[in-house]
Amino acid sequence: MTKIQLGLLSFGVFLVIVAFWIAAWILTIITIGILVPLILLSIGIWIVIIGGFKAASQEETSGLSIISWGLLLVVLGSSLFMVNMGLDPLFIVISVLALIGSVAIVTALRLSKR
């Protein structure tokens, strides 16, 4: 099977995501306040997908660690988005703590199966 160049693919996806959200801002579909959170959210989703590719191919880089970083970006992006929509800023801290706890639990369970 042909090996996909994930670095180049990710760079292209990053550029498309940024261009899409900037175009949405220019067309006044979104405001400038939610531009960065939506970019973080979208890139986080892509990183989770890349982590799935890495976990399935069982390469040297742990798919779980890549998925964890992607989930962190998803949580930060969605939390910032919700804060911009009027939610309490403490929600960001709560979300990140819940994510770190979840990743610790999954890692501990995964290590106990080995």
N, C-alpha and C positions, 0 to 999 in steps of 0.2 A: 504494500500500500504506500502511496506517496505521502511523504511527511509534509504537513502544512507549515508554512512559515508564520507562526503565530505572532511574532514580533511585528512583522510588516503588516499582517492582517489587522492587528490591534491598533497600529498607528493609523491605518486607513479608516477603521471604525471610529477612532477618536476624532479624526478630522471631520467625518460625516456627522457625528453627534454634535460637535461644536457648531458646525455650519448650520445644521438643522435648527438648533435652539436659538442661534443668533438671528437666523432668518425669521423665526417665529417672533422674536422680540422686535425686529425691524418692521414686521407687518402688524405690530401691536396686538398680537394674539396673547402674548404674555408680557409681564412687566419686568423691568430690570431687576427688581428685588428677588424674583424667583428664577432668574436666568441661571445663576451659579448653582443653586440647589438642584435644578432639573438636570444640569450637565453632570453634577456629581452622581445623582441617582442613575442616570443612563449609563455612565461609565462604570459604575458599580455593578450594574446588571451585566454588562459585557464582561467584566472581570470574573463574575460568578460563572458565566458560560465558559470562559477560558479555563477556569479551575476545573470545571466538569470535563473538558477535553483532556486536561493533564491527568486527572484522576482516572479516567477511562484508559488512557494509554500507559499509565503507571510509569511515567518518566521520573527522572531524579528529583525534580521539584515536587513537593507534596501538593497534591490537588487541594487538600484540606486547608493548607495555609493560604493558597491563592483565593479559594472561596471565602475564607475568613476576611481577607482584605477587601474583597468585593462586597461582602455583607456590611463591613464597616462603612464603606462609601455609600451604600444604599441607605443605611440607617442615618448617617450624617446628612445626606441629601434630602431624604424624606423628612427628617426632623427640622432641618432649616426651612424646608418648604412649609411645614405646618406652623413653625414660629412666624414666618412671614404672613401666614393666613390668620394669625391672632392667637395661637396657642401659647401657653406659658413656656418661657425659655428653659425652665428646669426639665422640660420634656426631653431635651437633647441629652442631658446627663443621665436621665433614667433609661433612655433608649440605648445609649452606649454601654452602660453598666449591664443591662439585660443581655445585650449582644455578647459582651465579653464573658459573662456567666454561661451563656449557652454554648459558646465555642469551647470553654473550659470543660463543660460536661461532656460534650461530644468527643473531645480529645481524650479525656480520661476513659470514657467507655471504649473508644477505639483502641487505646493502648492496652486495656485490660483483656481484649480479645486475642492479643498476640501472644 
